[in-house]
């Protein structure tokens, strides 16, 4: 299980010198993970905590945010998702609307770097 919050302000305050992992449903068809609203049990009910226990669809990272620099890694996660879908032989239309020019650029450079690691 993972304890989370749905409030970005709470997450930002909690992770002042760290990262925020933004989760979303794996399939864009709606639905998502099942969670238990823990707010009423918490000493900090304003944190709007959720406890994820499982669910019909898996969750995936939608974004990774570095709270110290404000950097966001959403474009990289999108490209990695396309690459993973391709490696698994899954139709891209299920997960993403289209492959953007930036996706191709990221994947191309990622694959070039892995070639250098083999040497």
Buried (B, 14 or more C-beta within 10 A) or exposed (E): EEEBBBBEEBBEEBBEEEBBBBBEBBBEEEEBBEBEEBBEEEEEEEBBBBBBEEBEBEBBBBBBBBBEEEEBBEBBBBBBBBBEBEEEEEEBEEBBEEBBEEBEEBBEEEEEEEEEEEE
